[in-house]
């Protein structure tokens, strides 16, 4: 019995360890899978994407001068929200405070920039890696740098 005791493991209230961590990961993967099965790509404006993410609990801000950009992005907005939420949850568990997704748009694309102190957290998380893959299947390009992960969607060139 003594060999099974592990006093060095974080036993604080709400710790995401052991079976609870596995249950959470399976639940998040199931949510992403369910959303992938009914994916519907539609055209959305940058402001619509911002409002949808904000309304669903994702902290977002505009970065730079993107207010004059009028363009549409072909994306499943619900699947995008689930993927971004999975990424921010992963990063929030490893950081202090709430992460804010920064949205930057140009004439050609929209980028969601998620700041991180250490991008290896994304690479080492099954759920976060899968979330990036799911978002890439919608046409985004993911760029992982030490200080941030950037998800870039091209603006639609028509209907």
C-alpha positions as CSV (number, residue, x, y, z in Angstrom):
1,X,0.0,0.0,0.0
2,X,2.8,2.4,0.8
3,X,4.2,2.2,-2.7
4,X,0.8,3.5,-4.0
5,X,1.0,6.6,-1.9
6,X,2.5,9.6,-3.7
7,X,3.0,12.5,-1.3
8,X,4.6,14.7,-3.9
9,X,1.6,14.9,-6.1
10,X,-0.4,18.2,-5.8
11,X,-3.4,17.3,-3.7
12,X,-4.8,20.8,-3.5
13,X,-8.6,21.4,-3.9
14,X,-9.6,21.4,-7.6
15,X,-6.3,20.0,-8.8
16,X,-6.6,18.5,-12.3
17,X,-4.8,15.2,-11.7
18,X,-5.2,11.6,-12.2
19,X,-8.7,10.2,-13.2
20,X,-10.2,13.7,-13.0
21,X,-7.7,14.9,-15.7
22,X,-8.5,12.0,-17.9
23,X,-12.3,12.5,-17.5
24,X,-11.9,16.1,-18.4
25,X,-9.8,15.4,-21.4
26,X,-12.2,12.7,-22.7
27,X,-15.1,15.1,-22.3
28,X,-13.3,17.9,-24.2
29,X,-12.4,15.5,-27.0
30,X,-16.0,14.3,-27.2
31,X,-17.2,17.9,-27.5
32,X,-14.8,18.6,-30.3
33,X,-15.7,15.3,-32.1
34,X,-19.5,16.1,-31.8
35,X,-18.9,19.5,-33.3
36,X,-16.8,18.1,-36.1
37,X,-19.5,15.7,-37.1
38,X,-22.0,18.5,-37.8
39,X,-19.6,21.1,-39.2
40,X,-21.2,23.8,-41.4
41,X,-18.9,26.4,-42.9
42,X,-20.6,29.7,-43.3
43,X,-19.5,33.3,-44.0
44,X,-19.1,35.5,-40.9
45,X,-17.8,39.0,-40.4
46,X,-14.9,39.7,-38.0
47,X,-17.3,41.5,-35.7
48,X,-19.7,38.5,-35.7
49,X,-16.9,36.2,-34.7
50,X,-15.8,38.6,-32.0
51,X,-19.3,38.9,-30.6
52,X,-20.0,35.1,-30.7
53,X,-16.7,34.3,-28.9
54,X,-17.4,37.0,-26.3
55,X,-21.0,35.8,-25.8
56,X,-19.8,32.3,-25.2
57,X,-17.3,33.1,-22.5
58,X,-14.1,33.7,-24.5
59,X,-12.3,36.9,-23.5
60,X,-11.5,38.7,-26.8
61,X,-10.0,42.0,-27.8
62,X,-9.2,43.6,-31.1
63,X,-5.6,44.1,-31.8
64,X,-4.4,47.1,-33.9
65,X,-6.6,49.0,-36.3
66,X,-8.9,46.3,-37.6
67,X,-12.2,48.3,-37.4
68,X,-12.1,49.5,-41.0
69,X,-11.6,45.9,-42.4
70,X,-14.9,44.6,-43.9
71,X,-14.5,41.0,-45.0
72,X,-16.0,37.6,-44.5
73,X,-14.4,34.5,-43.2
74,X,-15.7,31.0,-44.0
75,X,-15.8,29.1,-40.7
76,X,-18.1,27.1,-38.5
77,X,-18.4,29.6,-35.7
78,X,-19.5,27.0,-33.1
79,X,-16.6,24.7,-33.8
80,X,-14.2,27.6,-33.7
81,X,-15.5,28.6,-30.3
82,X,-15.1,25.0,-29.0
83,X,-11.5,24.8,-30.4
84,X,-10.5,28.2,-29.0
85,X,-12.1,27.3,-25.7
86,X,-10.1,24.0,-25.5
87,X,-6.9,25.9,-26.2
88,X,-7.5,28.6,-23.6
89,X,-8.6,26.1,-21.0
90,X,-5.3,24.2,-21.5
91,X,-3.3,27.4,-21.3
92,X,-5.3,28.8,-18.3
93,X,-4.4,25.7,-16.3
94,X,-0.7,26.6,-16.7
95,X,-0.9,30.4,-16.3
96,X,-2.0,33.0,-13.9
97,X,-5.2,34.9,-14.7
98,X,-7.6,34.7,-17.6
99,X,-6.2,34.6,-21.2
100,X,-7.5,37.1,-23.7
101,X,-7.7,36.1,-27.3
102,X,-6.5,39.0,-29.5
103,X,-8.2,39.3,-32.9
104,X,-6.3,41.0,-35.7
105,X,-7.7,41.4,-39.2
106,X,-6.3,42.6,-42.5
107,X,-7.7,42.8,-46.0
108,X,-6.6,39.2,-46.6
109,X,-7.1,37.4,-43.3
110,X,-8.2,37.3,-39.7
111,X,-5.9,36.0,-37.0
112,X,-6.7,34.8,-33.5
113,X,-3.7,35.3,-31.3
114,X,-3.7,33.4,-28.0
115,X,-0.8,34.5,-25.8
116,X,1.2,31.9,-23.9
117,X,4.3,31.9,-21.7
118,X,5.3,28.5,-23.1
119,X,3.9,27.1,-26.3
120,X,5.1,23.6,-25.5
121,X,2.0,23.3,-23.3
122,X,0.0,23.1,-26.5
123,X,2.4,20.5,-28.0
124,X,2.2,18.4,-24.9
125,X,-1.6,18.4,-24.5
126,X,-3.6,15.9,-26.4
127,X,-6.7,18.0,-26.3
128,X,-5.0,21.2,-27.3
129,X,-3.2,19.5,-30.2
130,X,-6.5,18.0,-31.4
131,X,-8.2,21.4,-31.1
132,X,-5.5,22.9,-33.3
133,X,-6.0,20.1,-35.9
134,X,-9.8,20.6,-35.8
135,X,-9.4,24.4,-36.4
136,X,-6.9,23.7,-39.2
137,X,-9.5,21.5,-40.9
138,X,-11.7,24.6,-41.3
139,X,-9.0,26.2,-43.3
140,X,-6.9,28.0,-40.7
141,X,-3.1,28.0,-40.6
142,X,-1.7,27.5,-37.1
143,X,1.6,29.2,-36.1
144,X,3.1,28.2,-32.8
145,X,5.7,30.5,-31.4
146,X,7.1,30.6,-27.9
147,X,4.9,33.6,-26.8
148,X,1.7,32.8,-28.7
149,X,-0.3,30.5,-30.9
150,X,-1.8,32.3,-33.9
151,X,-4.7,30.8,-35.9
152,X,-5.1,32.6,-39.3
153,X,-8.1,32.3,-41.5
154,X,-8.1,33.7,-45.1
155,X,-10.8,36.2,-45.9
156,X,-13.3,34.8,-48.4
157,X,-12.9,35.9,-52.0
158,X,-16.6,35.8,-52.7
159,X,-19.5,33.4,-52.1
